[in-house]
Amino acid sequence: PITFVAASNWVKKQISSSSLFNGNKIIKIMLGVDQNTFKPGDKRIARKELGIPHDKKIILFGCFDLNDKRKGGSYLVESFRYLNNDININYQDLMNNVMLVTFGNSEAIKLPTDISFNSLHLGQINDDQVLAKTLQTADVFVSPSIDDFGPRIVIEAFSCDIPVVSYNLGVASDLITDNKDGFIID
């Protein structure tokens, strides 16, 4: 007999639906984050320290490679194209009030030129203190991953009291109460 450890209910469901593993015991142990590092912070101070404007609504996104299919970067790009081209709203107001802030591999996370949103790329972040400060700047963190047992960044954003938009997978379905502290996309 073998006991499986699942990091979320989503992973637990994946294991239990497997014809190979479904008869085994499965327990859930959430991924942990350092609550002394990833915690709510002062948005104004965080933005000042990182050079992010105070007068914008910040949509935050980070990954190593925007083209990694599992991370869903193409869905994020399509969402911005939709806002950029198709949505019937006062586009100039949106452009003046919203900024996309990204972090990760600088070469692999460039937005296509047909997306004209204000944006700022912070580069790769390898320090948890800097990552927590970056999360604290956001009005919303977007996790477009379509195949991920975490992602851990969702827990980190959630721990910083930042609303998260995510597909209904991984830890997002365990943490987010839809329309309360984020949005779940089915």
N, C-alpha and C positions, 0 to 999 in steps of 0.2 A: 504493500500500500504506500501511496505517496500523497503528501499534502501540498497543495499549490497555494502560493501566496499571491493574491491579486491586489494591485494598487488602487483599484476602483471597482465599483459595481459593474461598470462596462466591461472591464477585463474579466471579472468573475463570470459574467454572462457568456463571454466569448469562450472561456474554458469549459463551462458547464454545457455549452452547446456542441462541444467537440466530441465526435464519436470515439476518439482515442482516449480522452481524459475525463469524460463526463461522470464516471462512477467514483471519482476520487473526492476526497475532502478538499474544500476550498475555503480559505479564510481571507478576509480583507484587511490589509494594513496599508493605510494611505501613505503616500510619499511624504516625507517630512521636510520642512524648511526651518531655518533658524529664525525663530520668532523675535529674537533680539535684533536681527538685521532687517527682516522683511516685516515691517509694521507700518501703520499709518504715519504720515509725516506732513510737514507743512508744505503745501503745494507751491506757495509763492517763493519760499526759500529754495526749494529744490529747483524750480525753474530758473531762478536767478543764478544759482551755482552752475547750472548746465547751459545757460545762454538760451533758454527757451522763452518765447514771449509770454507775458502775463495776460495779454488781452485776446488770446486765441483759445478755442476749444481744441484740445490735443487728443488725437487718435494715435495710439502707440502700437507699434508692431515690431517684432524682432524675430529673426531667424538667421541661420547660416547661409541659406541659399533660397532666394525667392522662386527659383525654378524647380526646387525639390517638390515633386508631385504630392508626397505625403503631407507636406507642410501647408499645402493649399494656397500658396502664393498667387496662383493664377486666379483663384476665386476672389482674393483681395483686390487684385488688379482689375478684374471684371466689375467688381462693386464700384471702384473708383471711376471706371469708364462709364458706368451707368450714371453715376452722379454727375460726371463731367459732361456727358452728352445727351442723356435721355430724360432725366427727371425734369418735370415741369415745376420748377421753383425759381425763385430769384437767385440765379447762379452767382451773381456778383456778391450778394450777401453771404452765401456759403463760402465763396473764395476768400472773402475778407475775414471771416470768423473762425475758420477751421484750418488746422495744420496737421499734416501727417508727419509724425516723428518716428523714424525707424532706427534700428540698431542691428548690427551683425556684420558679416563679411561685406566690406564696402563695394567690392567688384560684383558680387552676386546678388545684391539687393537693390540695384538701381531700378527706379520706376521707368516705364516706357515714356517716351517723349510726348505721347498724345494725352497724358494725364497732367493737367496743368494746376493741380492743387499746390498750395504752399507746402513745402516739405523741408525737413531737416534730417540729415543722416548723422548719427552720433558715432558711427564706426563700431568696431567690435568691442564688447564689454566683457572683461575677464575677471572682474572684481565684484563680489556680492554686494558690497557697500554702494558701489556706483550703480549697480543694477537696481537695487532697492530705491536709491535716489531717483533714478530714471523712471521707475514705475510710479513713484510718488508725484511725478509731474503730470501724469495723464488724467484725462477726463474719462477715458475708456481705453481698455486694452483689447485688441482684436487678435483672436487665435483662430485662424482659418484652417488649422490642421484637419485633415480628413482621415488620418490613420496614425493614431498616437495613443499609447496607453496613459500618458500624462496629459498634456505636457506639463512638466514641472513649473514652467513659467506661469501657468494659470494659477497654481497654488500660490506662487510668489506674488502675483498681482492681487489676488484675492486677499492675501495676508496684509497687503499694503492698503486695503480698503478701496481698491479700484474696481469699478464695474468691468466685467469681462463679457465679450461676445464670442461665442464658440459654437461649433457644431456639437451635437448631443453625443459626445464620446469621451472616453477617458475620465479624468477627474472632474471635468466641467459639469457633468450630469450629477455628481455627488455634491458639488459646492454651490452651484448657481441656482437661486430661486428665480425663475424666469420673470422678467419685468420688475424685479425688486432690486437685485444686486448684479444684474447683467441680463443677457439674453441668450437663450438656447435656440439654435437653428436645427430643426429636424430635417 
